[in-house]
Amino acid sequence: MFKKIVVPVDLAHKDNLSSALETAADLALHYKAAVVYVGVTAATPGSLGHNPQEYAKHLAEFALGQSKLHGFEAETRAVVSHDPAVDLEKSLSKVIAECGADLVVMATHVPNVADHFWPSHGGKLATHTDASVFLVRG
């Protein structure tokens, strides 16, 4: 059913992504789907890298760890954005289209009052791409 799964990864919060990562791995193994881990970063230095190349290296190391842990091949896409928080859905939509993904598996939070004013990243992504979006809480 699914051939390519995009998994957005925020390396700053990778400890909170275990449920989404496990779900993506289970689906990838079940459907024999390719997995693309995507990270969106700024060009400016940050805690995850002094430059986009260093960030891309950290993302590749993360994907290699997931690949070894779950037993499948994985690729990465590190996207550089002027403002990752503002451009996240746009950046992810572009990667989804470029790599031909048909499923996005991403972590989400428990809805709260703020969601009535600002839609979630996953909700906005689902309205701007042809891929199915699977939001995983927990």
C-alpha positions as CSV (number, residue, x, y, z in Angstrom):
1,M,0.0,0.0,0.0
2,F,2.7,2.5,1.0
3,K,6.0,2.8,-1.0
4,K,7.8,5.7,0.6
5,I,7.4,7.1,4.1
6,V,8.6,10.5,5.1
7,V,9.4,10.9,8.8
8,P,9.9,14.5,10.0
9,V,12.5,14.6,12.8
10,D,13.3,17.4,15.2
11,L,16.7,16.2,16.5
12,A,16.4,18.6,19.4
13,H,13.5,16.5,20.7
14,K,14.4,13.1,19.4
15,D,13.8,11.6,22.8
16,N,10.1,12.5,22.5
17,L,9.7,10.8,19.1
18,S,9.9,7.2,20.0
19,S,6.2,6.4,19.4
20,A,6.3,8.0,15.9
21,L,9.6,6.4,15.0
22,E,8.4,2.9,16.1
23,T,5.2,3.4,14.1
24,A,7.1,4.5,11.0
25,A,9.5,1.5,11.3
26,D,6.6,-0.9,11.8
27,L,4.8,0.4,8.7
28,A,8.0,0.5,6.6
29,L,8.8,-3.1,7.5
30,H,5.2,-4.3,6.9
31,Y,4.9,-2.6,3.5
32,K,8.5,-2.9,2.6
33,A,8.5,0.9,2.1
34,A,11.5,3.2,1.8
35,V,12.0,5.6,4.7
36,V,13.1,9.2,4.4
37,Y,14.0,11.1,7.6
38,V,13.6,14.8,7.1
39,G,15.0,17.6,9.3
40,V,14.5,21.3,8.8
41,T,17.2,23.6,10.1
42,A,18.3,27.2,9.8
43,A,21.5,28.3,8.1
44,T,22.7,29.9,11.3
45,P,24.7,28.0,14.0
46,G,22.6,26.2,16.6
47,S,22.8,23.4,19.2
48,L,22.5,20.7,16.4
49,G,25.3,22.1,14.2
50,H,27.4,25.1,13.4
51,N,26.3,25.0,9.8
52,P,23.8,23.1,7.6
53,Q,26.4,20.5,6.7
54,E,27.1,19.6,10.3
55,Y,23.3,19.4,10.9
56,A,23.0,17.1,7.9
57,K,25.7,14.8,9.3
58,H,23.8,14.5,12.6
59,L,20.6,13.7,10.8
60,A,22.4,11.0,8.7
61,E,23.9,9.5,11.9
62,F,20.4,9.5,13.4
63,A,19.0,7.7,10.3
64,L,21.8,5.2,10.3
65,G,20.9,4.4,13.9
66,Q,17.3,3.9,13.1
67,S,18.2,1.8,10.0
68,K,20.4,-0.5,12.1
69,L,17.9,-0.7,14.9
70,H,14.9,-1.7,12.7
71,G,16.7,-3.4,9.8
72,F,15.8,-1.3,6.8
73,E,17.5,1.2,4.5
74,A,16.9,4.8,5.2
75,E,17.8,8.1,3.5
76,T,17.8,11.6,4.8
77,R,16.9,15.1,3.6
78,A,18.2,18.1,5.5
79,V,16.3,21.2,4.5
80,V,17.7,24.7,5.1
81,S,15.1,27.3,5.9
82,H,15.3,31.0,6.8
83,D,12.8,30.3,9.7
84,P,12.2,26.5,10.3
85,A,9.2,27.1,12.6
86,V,7.4,29.2,10.1
87,D,8.4,27.3,6.9
88,L,8.1,23.8,8.3
89,E,5.0,22.7,6.4
90,K,6.2,24.3,3.2
91,S,9.6,22.7,3.5
92,L,8.1,19.3,4.3
93,S,5.5,19.5,1.4
94,K,8.4,20.2,-1.0
95,V,10.3,17.2,0.2
96,I,7.2,15.0,0.1
97,A,6.6,16.0,-3.6
98,E,10.2,15.7,-4.6
99,C,10.7,12.2,-3.2
100,G,7.3,10.9,-4.2
101,A,6.3,9.9,-0.6
102,D,2.8,8.6,-0.1
103,L,2.8,8.6,3.7
104,V,4.0,10.9,6.4
105,V,4.4,9.6,9.9
106,M,5.0,12.4,12.4
107,A,4.8,13.0,16.1
108,T,2.2,15.3,17.5
109,H,1.1,16.7,20.9
110,V,-2.2,16.2,22.7
111,P,-4.5,19.0,21.4
112,N,-5.0,22.0,23.7
113,V,-6.7,25.4,23.6
114,A,-4.0,26.9,21.4
115,D,-4.9,24.5,18.6
116,H,-8.2,26.4,18.1
117,F,-6.1,29.4,17.1
118,W,-3.1,27.9,15.4
119,P,-3.5,24.6,13.5
120,S,-0.9,21.9,14.1
121,H,2.0,21.3,11.7
122,G,0.5,17.9,10.9
123,G,-3.0,19.3,10.3
124,K,-1.6,22.0,8.0
125,L,0.6,19.4,6.2
126,A,-2.4,17.1,5.6
127,T,-4.2,19.9,3.7
128,H,-1.2,20.8,1.5
129,T,0.0,17.5,0.2
130,D,-1.3,14.4,-1.6
131,A,0.3,12.0,0.9
132,S,-1.6,10.5,3.8
133,V,-0.5,11.9,7.1
134,F,-0.4,9.7,10.2
135,L,-0.1,11.7,13.4
136,V,1.2,9.8,16.4
137,R,0.7,11.0,20.0
138,G,2.9,9.9,22.8
